[in-house]
């Protein structure tokens, strides 16, 4: 790519877009590499070759159709990571059913909202996970399960739900067991799946992912086969993934990172999906990488920080690792350097995107120079356009901060049954407005400065928390940090930093501020500094700064500043 003067780039590629459905992509891979290992669920002791996984998938798909589901119906899945999740993902695709991924952290009101918003006709669920009694919550919303035949639910609060399918061996009143579904499918359903293989269109919706907004009700980002098949392929292609690679996937499958870049990316390239556990545990990830000789590792920055900080980190043999993806949240430069040097992931890439763009729009190359690898989120993806605009929606010069926008195959169909909120994000020209503040350099590489909503305005000075976080990450005593604004009567806002100290380190607020003096502008030095053990996080690994802000406002008894 030549030098650019304005903040617009488009991704050229010798490889054309793939015109295939998820089901077609899966079937082709199973036929091409039947004996390659497709799925390892380490915590379940499950291993499937592509042939064996295809048998499981098609049997479950036929069974789903036998319960009365029809192509286009919505099927929810509410579960941590496991083999059943993967089978459900590809079975629904083969049957033309739209998979609705339900956040494992959701509770009653959120579950009720998402199931009714998209009209889920079936729900596949784990019976429980940690402190979450999923089956109990479904029974609370649908007490009619106690007296109904499986598949014939008529619930007042969930009027469109007909079937609940619970994983595990225990039979629960009114629910199918996961193992009950495959035997229901017969020759008629198998014939229907074969017909759907040829007739399903790749522009049809296949997945609804509810975005975890900080305000308002969740929005159901509706993704097509075309969206996610191509994003999975091109992301893993940029990684250099090939058949025989083994990708460790500790990120949640309910999120695009897990189910598009992870499981679907493996299928696109013939790699092996390796699930180290139901949910993230740094020790389990390190153990699984060693045992399964994984070559690629995924994670959000907090996961890599936890792995690097594991007390037994040195005993694990991670030499099989070559590359991976760090994404889902801003990636601190110092963490990136340690992942490359200490985890053998010399070719690790950073990726940037959002659920609404399927998800990735920018990613690094494995051979990028160090300063690009650690200081940017890479270059635009093939067949994607990107621009940075000001408040008047005008493209800004290269090197100037503005709102990041993307256009192309990756942009979602819209938010399910929500044209108004769709129109707020996708403009008349097809551009998806991200709400992220970004800068494109003259080489076309992108740096995410922060969220428009996160920008702090202190006494008229615009402060991007990401910049302050990067500096603080460079201090030896700091393991992780989140910076955000809190109200201030004099300046409008002041900076606050929540700091997680490195193992065995001690420090004080004054020590931290002393190390900032002369290194960053005085107005960027946090007035308030709190030392914490953890941050409030979403399940997908994003820090919830609004909760930190609320906690500090309450703790410090700060008055919200009225603005015109």
C-alpha positions as CSV (number, residue, x, y, z in Angstrom):
1,X,0.0,0.0,0.0
2,X,1.4,3.4,-0.9
3,X,1.3,6.5,1.3
4,X,-2.1,8.0,1.9
5,X,-2.9,11.6,2.5
6,X,-6.6,11.2,3.5
7,X,-8.1,8.8,6.0
8,X,-9.6,6.3,3.5
9,X,-8.4,2.9,2.6
10,X,-9.8,-0.2,0.9
11,X,-8.5,-3.8,1.0
12,X,-7.3,-5.3,-2.2
13,X,-7.0,-9.1,-2.5
14,X,-6.1,-11.7,-5.1
15,X,-8.6,-14.0,-3.4
16,X,-12.2,-13.4,-4.3
17,X,-15.0,-13.3,-1.8
18,X,-16.4,-16.8,-1.0
19,X,-20.0,-17.3,-2.2
20,X,-20.9,-20.2,0.2
21,X,-23.1,-20.8,3.2
22,X,-21.7,-21.9,6.5
23,X,-23.2,-25.3,5.9
24,X,-21.5,-25.6,2.5
25,X,-18.2,-24.5,3.8
26,X,-18.4,-27.1,6.6
27,X,-19.4,-29.9,4.3
28,X,-16.6,-29.1,1.8
29,X,-14.0,-29.2,4.6
30,X,-15.3,-32.5,6.0
31,X,-15.2,-34.0,2.5
32,X,-11.7,-32.6,1.8
33,X,-10.1,-33.6,5.1
34,X,-12.2,-36.3,6.7
35,X,-9.5,-37.8,8.9
36,X,-8.0,-34.5,10.2
37,X,-8.9,-33.7,13.8
38,X,-11.7,-31.1,13.8
39,X,-12.5,-30.6,17.5
40,X,-10.9,-31.2,20.8
41,X,-12.8,-30.3,23.9
42,X,-10.1,-30.8,26.5
43,X,-12.3,-30.5,29.6
44,X,-14.8,-33.0,28.2
45,X,-12.3,-35.5,26.9
46,X,-14.0,-35.2,23.4
47,X,-12.2,-35.6,20.1
48,X,-13.8,-35.6,16.7
49,X,-12.3,-35.9,13.2
50,X,-14.0,-33.8,10.5
51,X,-15.8,-37.0,9.4
52,X,-17.0,-37.7,12.9
53,X,-18.0,-34.1,13.6
54,X,-19.9,-34.0,10.3
55,X,-21.9,-37.1,11.3
56,X,-22.7,-35.5,14.7
57,X,-23.7,-32.2,13.0
58,X,-26.0,-33.7,10.4
59,X,-27.7,-36.0,12.8
60,X,-28.4,-33.1,15.2
61,X,-29.6,-30.9,12.3
62,X,-32.0,-33.6,11.1
63,X,-33.3,-34.0,14.6
64,X,-33.9,-30.3,15.0
65,X,-36.0,-30.3,11.8
66,X,-38.0,-33.3,13.2
67,X,-39.0,-31.3,16.2
68,X,-41.0,-29.0,13.9
69,X,-38.4,-26.3,13.3
70,X,-38.3,-24.8,9.8
71,X,-35.5,-23.0,7.9
72,X,-35.5,-19.3,9.1
73,X,-36.6,-20.2,12.6
74,X,-34.5,-18.8,15.4
75,X,-32.7,-21.2,17.8
76,X,-31.1,-19.8,20.9
77,X,-28.0,-21.2,22.6
78,X,-27.2,-20.4,26.2
79,X,-24.2,-22.2,27.4
80,X,-20.5,-22.0,28.2
81,X,-17.9,-23.5,25.7
82,X,-18.3,-27.2,25.0
83,X,-18.6,-29.7,22.1
84,X,-22.4,-29.4,22.1
85,X,-22.1,-25.7,21.4
86,X,-20.0,-26.4,18.2
87,X,-22.3,-29.2,17.1
88,X,-25.3,-26.8,17.5
89,X,-23.5,-24.0,15.6
90,X,-23.0,-26.1,12.5
91,X,-26.2,-28.1,12.7
92,X,-28.3,-25.0,12.8
93,X,-26.4,-23.7,9.7
94,X,-26.9,-27.0,7.9
95,X,-30.7,-26.8,8.6
96,X,-31.0,-23.2,7.6
97,X,-31.9,-22.1,11.2
98,X,-30.7,-18.8,12.6
99,X,-28.6,-19.3,15.7
100,X,-29.2,-16.7,18.5
101,X,-26.2,-16.6,20.8
102,X,-27.2,-15.8,24.4
103,X,-24.7,-14.3,26.7
104,X,-23.9,-16.8,29.5
105,X,-24.0,-13.9,32.0
106,X,-27.6,-13.0,31.2
107,X,-30.3,-13.3,33.9
108,X,-34.0,-13.6,33.8
109,X,-35.1,-10.2,32.3
110,X,-32.3,-10.3,29.7
111,X,-33.1,-13.8,28.7
112,X,-36.8,-13.1,28.4
113,X,-36.1,-10.0,26.3
114,X,-33.7,-11.6,23.8
115,X,-35.9,-14.8,23.3
116,X,-39.0,-12.7,22.7
117,X,-37.2,-10.0,20.6
118,X,-36.2,-12.4,17.9
119,X,-38.9,-15.0,18.5
120,X,-36.8,-18.0,19.4
121,X,-38.7,-21.2,18.7
122,X,-36.1,-23.4,20.5
123,X,-33.5,-22.9,23.1
124,X,-30.4,-25.2,23.6
125,X,-29.0,-24.7,27.1
126,X,-26.5,-26.0,29.6
127,X,-28.3,-27.1,32.8
128,X,-26.0,-24.8,34.8
129,X,-22.6,-23.2,35.0
130,X,-20.9,-21.9,38.1
131,X,-23.6,-20.0,40.0
132,X,-25.9,-19.8,37.0
133,X,-28.9,-22.2,37.1
134,X,-29.9,-22.0,33.5
135,X,-32.5,-24.7,33.6
136,X,-34.0,-23.1,36.7
137,X,-34.2,-19.7,35.1
138,X,-36.0,-21.2,32.1
139,X,-38.4,-23.0,34.3
140,X,-39.1,-19.7,36.2
141,X,-39.9,-17.9,32.9
142,X,-41.8,-20.9,31.6
143,X,-43.4,-22.8,34.5
144,X,-45.6,-24.5,31.9
145,X,-42.6,-26.8,31.2
146,X,-43.6,-28.9,34.3
147,X,-46.7,-30.2,32.5
148,X,-45.9,-30.2,28.8
149,X,-44.6,-32.7,26.4
150,X,-41.1,-31.8,25.0
151,X,-41.5,-29.7,21.9
152,X,-45.0,-28.6,22.8
153,X,-44.4,-25.7,25.1
154,X,-47.0,-22.9,25.3
155,X,-45.6,-20.4,27.8
156,X,-47.3,-17.1,28.6
157,X,-44.0,-15.1,29.1
158,X,-42.2,-16.9,26.1
159,X,-45.1,-17.2,23.6
160,X,-43.0,-18.3,20.6
161,X,-40.8,-20.8,22.4
162,X,-41.8,-24.4,21.7
163,X,-38.7,-26.5,22.7
164,X,-36.1,-26.4,25.3
165,X,-33.1,-28.8,24.7
166,X,-30.9,-29.3,27.7
167,X,-27.3,-30.6,27.6
168,X,-26.3,-33.4,29.9
169,X,-27.7,-36.8,31.0
170,X,-30.5,-35.6,33.3
171,X,-34.0,-35.6,32.0
172,X,-35.9,-32.4,33.0
173,X,-39.7,-32.1,32.8
174,X,-40.9,-30.7,29.5
175,X,-37.4,-30.5,28.0
176,X,-35.6,-32.7,25.4
177,X,-32.1,-33.9,26.3
178,X,-29.4,-33.0,23.8
179,X,-28.9,-36.7,23.1
180,X,-32.7,-37.1,22.4
181,X,-32.5,-34.9,19.3
182,X,-30.4,-36.9,16.7
183,X,-32.6,-40.1,16.8
184,X,-35.7,-38.0,15.9
185,X,-34.3,-37.3,12.5
186,X,-35.3,-39.7,9.7
187,X,-34.9,-40.1,5.9
188,X,-37.2,-37.1,5.3
189,X,-35.2,-34.7,7.3
190,X,-31.9,-36.0,5.9
191,X,-33.3,-35.4,2.4
192,X,-34.4,-31.9,3.4
193,X,-30.8,-31.1,4.6
194,X,-29.4,-32.3,1.3
195,X,-31.8,-30.0,-0.5
196,X,-31.0,-27.1,1.8
197,X,-27.3,-27.6,1.0
198,X,-28.0,-26.5,-2.6
199,X,-30.9,-24.0,-2.1
200,X,-29.9,-21.9,1.0
201,X,-28.6,-18.5,-0.1
202,X,-25.4,-17.0,1.4
203,X,-27.1,-13.6,1.9
204,X,-29.6,-15.1,4.3
205,X,-29.2,-14.4,8.0
206,X,-27.6,-17.2,10.0
207,X,-26.6,-15.7,13.3
208,X,-28.0,-13.0,15.7
209,X,-25.6,-11.7,18.3
210,X,-26.8,-9.4,21.0
211,X,-24.3,-6.6,21.5
212,X,-23.6,-5.8,25.2
213,X,-24.3,-2.1,25.2
214,X,-23.7,0.0,28.3
215,X,-27.1,1.7,28.0
216,X,-30.4,0.7,26.7
217,X,-31.6,-2.8,25.7
218,X,-29.3,-5.1,23.9
219,X,-29.4,-5.0,20.1
220,X,-29.5,-8.1,17.9
221,X,-26.8,-7.7,15.3
222,X,-28.0,-9.9,12.4
223,X,-25.2,-11.6,10.5
224,X,-25.4,-13.5,7.2
225,X,-23.5,-16.5,5.9
226,X,-21.6,-14.1,3.6
227,X,-20.6,-11.9,6.5
228,X,-19.1,-14.6,8.7
229,X,-17.8,-17.1,6.2
230,X,-15.6,-14.4,4.5
231,X,-14.5,-12.8,7.8
232,X,-13.5,-16.2,9.2
233,X,-11.5,-17.0,6.1
234,X,-9.7,-13.8,5.6
235,X,-8.7,-13.4,9.3
236,X,-7.3,-16.9,9.4
237,X,-5.7,-16.4,6.0
238,X,-3.8,-13.3,7.3
239,X,-2.6,-15.4,10.3
240,X,-1.2,-17.9,7.8
241,X,-3.4,-20.7,9.2
242,X,-3.4,-23.9,7.3
243,X,-4.8,-27.4,7.5
244,X,-3.1,-29.1,10.5
245,X,-2.9,-25.9,12.6
246,X,-4.3,-26.3,16.1
247,X,-6.1,-23.2,17.4
248,X,-6.7,-22.8,21.1
249,X,-10.0,-21.0,21.7
250,X,-10.4,-19.8,25.3
251,X,-12.7,-16.9,24.3
252,X,-16.5,-17.4,24.7
253,X,-18.2,-19.1,21.7
254,X,-21.3,-16.9,22.1
255,X,-19.2,-14.0,20.9
256,X,-17.9,-13.4,17.3
257,X,-14.3,-13.9,18.5
258,X,-15.0,-17.5,19.5
259,X,-17.5,-18.6,16.9
260,X,-16.4,-16.7,13.8
261,X,-12.6,-16.3,14.1
262,X,-12.4,-19.5,16.2
263,X,-14.6,-22.4,15.2
264,X,-15.6,-21.1,11.7
265,X,-12.1,-20.0,11.0
266,X,-10.8,-23.5,11.7
267,X,-13.4,-24.9,9.3
268,X,-12.4,-22.3,6.7
269,X,-8.8,-23.5,6.8
270,X,-9.0,-27.2,8.0
271,X,-7.5,-26.4,11.3
272,X,-8.4,-28.1,14.7
273,X,-10.6,-26.3,17.2
274,X,-9.2,-26.8,20.7
275,X,-11.4,-25.8,23.6
276,X,-9.4,-25.6,26.8
277,X,-12.4,-25.2,29.2
278,X,-16.0,-24.1,29.7
279,X,-14.8,-20.6,30.6
280,X,-11.4,-18.9,30.7
281,X,-8.9,-20.2,33.2
282,X,-5.2,-19.3,32.6
283,X,-3.8,-22.5,34.0
284,X,-6.1,-24.6,31.8
285,X,-5.1,-22.6,28.7
286,X,-1.4,-23.1,29.4
287,X,-1.9,-26.8,30.1
288,X,-4.0,-27.3,27.0
289,X,-1.5,-25.5,24.7
290,X,1.2,-27.7,26.1
291,X,-0.7,-31.0,25.9
292,X,-2.3,-30.4,22.5
293,X,0.7,-28.7,20.9
294,X,-1.4,-25.8,19.8
295,X,0.1,-23.6,17.2
296,X,-2.3,-20.6,17.4
297,X,-3.7,-19.0,20.6
298,X,-6.6,-16.5,20.8
299,X,-7.4,-14.1,23.6
300,X,-8.3,-10.7,24.8
301,X,-5.6,-8.7,26.5
302,X,-6.7,-9.5,30.0
303,X,-6.4,-13.3,29.2
304,X,-2.8,-12.9,28.0
305,X,-2.0,-10.8,31.1
306,X,-3.4,-13.6,33.3
307,X,-1.5,-16.3,31.4
308,X,1.8,-14.3,31.6
309,X,1.2,-13.7,35.3
310,X,0.3,-17.3,36.2
311,X,2.5,-18.4,39.1
312,X,3.6,-21.6,37.3
313,X,4.0,-19.9,33.9
314,X,7.6,-21.0,33.5
315,X,6.9,-24.7,33.8
316,X,4.7,-24.8,30.7
317,X,6.2,-25.7,27.3
318,X,4.6,-23.3,24.9
319,X,7.2,-23.8,22.1
320,X,4.5,-25.1,19.7
321,X,2.9,-21.7,19.5
322,X,3.6,-19.6,16.4
323,X,0.9,-16.9,16.1
324,X,-2.5,-15.9,17.3
325,X,-4.9,-13.0,17.7
326,X,-5.1,-10.5,20.5
327,X,-8.4,-8.6,20.2
328,X,-11.7,-7.6,21.8
329,X,-10.3,-4.6,23.7
330,X,-7.3,-2.2,23.4
331,X,-4.1,-4.2,23.4
332,X,-1.3,-2.6,25.6
333,X,2.0,-2.4,23.8
334,X,4.0,-3.9,26.8
335,X,1.7,-7.0,26.9
336,X,2.1,-7.5,23.1
337,X,5.9,-7.5,23.5
338,X,5.8,-10.1,26.3
339,X,3.4,-12.3,24.4
340,X,5.9,-12.3,21.5
341,X,8.9,-12.9,23.6
342,X,7.7,-15.1,26.5
343,X,5.0,-17.2,24.8
344,X,6.8,-17.9,21.5
345,X,4.1,-16.1,19.6
346,X,6.5,-14.2,17.4
347,X,3.9,-13.8,14.7
348,X,1.0,-12.7,16.9
349,X,-1.4,-10.2,15.3
350,X,-3.8,-7.7,16.7
351,X,-7.2,-7.5,15.2
352,X,-9.9,-4.8,15.5
353,X,-13.6,-4.9,14.8
354,X,-17.0,-5.1,16.3
355,X,-19.9,-7.6,16.2
356,X,-21.7,-5.4,13.7
357,X,-18.9,-5.9,11.2
358,X,-18.7,-9.7,11.5
359,X,-16.3,-8.8,13.4
360,X,-12.8,-7.9,12.0
361,X,-12.1,-4.9,9.7
362,X,-8.4,-4.3,10.6
363,X,-5.7,-6.8,11.4
364,X,-1.9,-6.9,11.5
365,X,0.3,-9.0,9.2
366,X,2.6,-11.6,10.7
367,X,5.6,-10.0,9.1
368,X,4.8,-6.4,10.0
369,X,7.7,-4.4,11.4
370,X,7.7,-4.2,15.2
371,X,6.4,-0.7,15.5
372,X,3.4,-1.5,13.4
373,X,2.8,-4.8,15.2
374,X,2.8,-3.3,18.7
375,X,1.5,0.2,18.0
376,X,-1.4,-0.3,15.6
377,X,-4.3,-2.7,15.0
378,X,-2.9,-3.4,11.5
379,X,-4.2,-2.8,8.0
380,X,-7.6,-2.9,6.4
381,X,-9.0,-6.4,5.6
382,X,-9.5,-7.6,2.0
383,X,-12.7,-6.4,0.4
384,X,-13.3,-3.9,3.2
385,X,-13.4,-0.1,3.0
386,X,-12.6,2.1,6.0
387,X,-12.6,5.8,6.6
388,X,-12.1,8.2,9.5
389,X,-14.5,11.1,9.7
390,X,-15.1,14.3,11.7
391,X,-18.3,15.5,13.4
392,X,-19.7,16.6,10.0
393,X,-19.0,13.2,8.5
394,X,-16.1,14.5,6.4
395,X,-13.0,12.4,5.8
396,X,-10.1,13.8,7.8
397,X,-6.5,14.0,6.7
398,X,-4.2,11.1,7.5
399,X,-2.9,11.3,11.0
400,X,-6.0,13.1,12.3
401,X,-8.3,11.5,14.9
402,X,-12.0,10.9,14.0
403,X,-14.7,8.3,14.1
404,X,-13.9,5.0,12.5
405,X,-16.4,3.8,9.8
406,X,-16.4,0.6,7.7
407,X,-18.2,-0.6,4.6
408,X,-18.3,-3.8,2.6
409,X,-19.3,-7.5,2.8
410,X,-18.6,-7.4,6.6
411,X,-21.3,-4.9,7.6
412,X,-24.3,-6.7,9.2
413,X,-27.8,-6.8,7.8
414,X,-28.9,-4.6,10.7
415,X,-30.3,-5.0,14.2
416,X,-33.2,-7.5,14.2
417,X,-36.6,-5.8,14.1
418,X,-35.0,-2.5,15.0
419,X,-34.8,-0.2,11.9
420,X,-34.4,3.0,14.0
421,X,-31.3,1.8,15.8
422,X,-30.0,0.3,12.6
423,X,-30.3,3.7,10.9
424,X,-28.4,5.3,13.8
425,X,-25.3,3.1,12.9
426,X,-25.5,2.4,9.2
427,X,-25.8,5.5,7.0
428,X,-27.5,5.9,3.6
429,X,-24.2,5.0,1.9
430,X,-23.7,1.7,3.7
431,X,-21.1,2.9,6.2
432,X,-21.1,1.4,9.7
433,X,-20.3,4.1,12.2
434,X,-18.4,2.5,15.1
435,X,-18.3,5.1,17.8
436,X,-14.6,4.5,18.1
437,X,-12.0,7.2,17.7
438,X,-9.2,6.2,15.4
439,X,-6.2,7.5,13.5
440,X,-5.0,6.2,10.1
441,X,-1.3,6.8,9.5
442,X,0.3,7.5,6.1
443,X,0.9,3.8,5.6
444,X,-2.8,3.0,6.1
445,X,-2.3,1.4,9.5
446,X,-4.9,2.1,12.1
447,X,-4.6,3.0,15.8
448,X,-7.7,3.0,18.0
449,X,-7.5,6.0,20.4
450,X,-10.7,5.3,22.3
451,X,-14.4,5.4,22.4
452,X,-16.2,8.7,21.6
453,X,-18.2,8.1,24.8
454,X,-14.9,7.5,26.7
455,X,-13.2,10.6,25.7
456,X,-12.5,12.9,28.7
457,X,-12.8,16.6,28.4
458,X,-10.8,18.3,31.2
459,X,-10.9,22.0,31.2
460,X,-11.3,22.1,27.5
461,X,-8.5,19.6,26.8
462,X,-9.5,16.4,25.0
463,X,-7.9,13.4,26.7
464,X,-8.0,9.9,25.2
465,X,-7.8,7.4,28.1
466,X,-6.0,4.9,25.9
467,X,-3.0,7.1,25.6
468,X,-2.7,7.4,29.4
469,X,-3.2,3.6,29.8
470,X,-0.4,2.9,27.4
471,X,2.0,5.1,29.4
472,X,1.0,3.5,32.7
473,X,1.3,0.0,31.2
474,X,5.0,0.8,30.7
475,X,5.6,1.1,34.5
476,X,7.1,-2.0,36.0
477,X,4.7,-2.1,38.9
478,X,1.6,-2.1,36.7
479,X,0.0,-5.3,35.4
480,X,-3.1,-3.8,34.0
481,X,-4.9,-0.4,34.1
482,X,-8.2,1.3,33.1
483,X,-8.5,5.1,32.9
484,X,-11.7,7.0,32.7
485,X,-13.3,10.3,33.5
486,X,-15.2,11.3,36.6
487,X,-17.2,14.6,37.2
488,X,-15.3,17.6,38.6
489,X,-16.9,21.0,39.5
490,X,-13.8,23.0,38.4
491,X,-12.7,21.2,35.2
492,X,-15.9,19.4,34.2
493,X,-14.1,16.1,34.3
494,X,-11.0,14.6,36.0
495,X,-9.0,11.5,35.2
496,X,-9.2,8.4,37.4
497,X,-7.1,5.3,37.0
498,X,-7.8,1.8,38.4
499,X,-4.6,-0.1,38.6
500,X,-3.9,-3.8,39.1
501,X,-0.4,-4.1,40.4
502,X,2.1,-6.7,39.1
503,X,2.6,-9.8,41.2
504,X,4.5,-8.9,44.3
505,X,4.7,-5.2,43.5
506,X,3.8,-2.4,45.8
507,X,3.1,1.2,45.1
508,X,1.1,4.3,46.1
509,X,-0.9,6.9,44.2
510,X,1.8,9.4,44.8
511,X,4.5,7.0,43.5
512,X,2.5,6.6,40.3
513,X,1.9,10.3,39.9
514,X,5.6,11.0,40.5
515,X,6.5,8.6,37.6
516,X,4.1,10.5,35.3
517,X,5.7,13.9,36.0
518,X,7.7,15.1,33.0
519,X,6.6,12.1,31.0
520,X,3.1,13.0,30.1
521,X,1.3,16.4,30.1
522,X,0.2,17.5,33.6
523,X,-3.5,17.4,32.7
524,X,-3.2,13.7,31.7
525,X,-1.9,12.6,35.1
526,X,-4.8,10.9,36.9
527,X,-6.0,12.9,39.9
528,X,-7.6,9.8,41.4
529,X,-5.8,6.4,41.6
530,X,-7.3,3.3,43.0
531,X,-5.5,-0.1,43.4
532,X,-7.8,-3.0,42.6
533,X,-7.6,-6.8,42.3
534,X,-10.0,-6.9,39.3
535,X,-12.1,-4.8,36.9
536,X,-15.8,-5.3,36.1
537,X,-15.7,-7.1,32.8
538,X,-18.1,-8.3,30.1
539,X,-18.0,-12.0,29.4
540,X,-16.2,-11.1,26.1
541,X,-13.4,-9.5,28.1
542,X,-14.2,-5.8,27.8
543,X,-13.7,-3.6,30.8
544,X,-16.9,-1.9,31.9
545,X,-15.7,1.6,32.6
546,X,-19.2,2.9,33.2
547,X,-19.4,0.7,36.3
548,X,-16.0,1.9,37.5
549,X,-17.1,5.5,37.0
550,X,-20.3,4.8,39.0
551,X,-18.3,3.3,41.8
552,X,-16.0,6.2,42.0
553,X,-18.8,8.8,41.9
554,X,-20.4,7.1,44.8
555,X,-17.2,6.5,46.8
556,X,-15.9,10.0,46.4
557,X,-19.4,11.6,46.6
558,X,-18.8,13.5,43.3
559,X,-21.6,15.6,41.9
560,X,-22.5,15.2,38.3
561,X,-21.6,18.4,36.4
562,X,-24.5,20.0,34.6
563,X,-23.8,20.9,31.0
564,X,-25.7,23.0,28.6
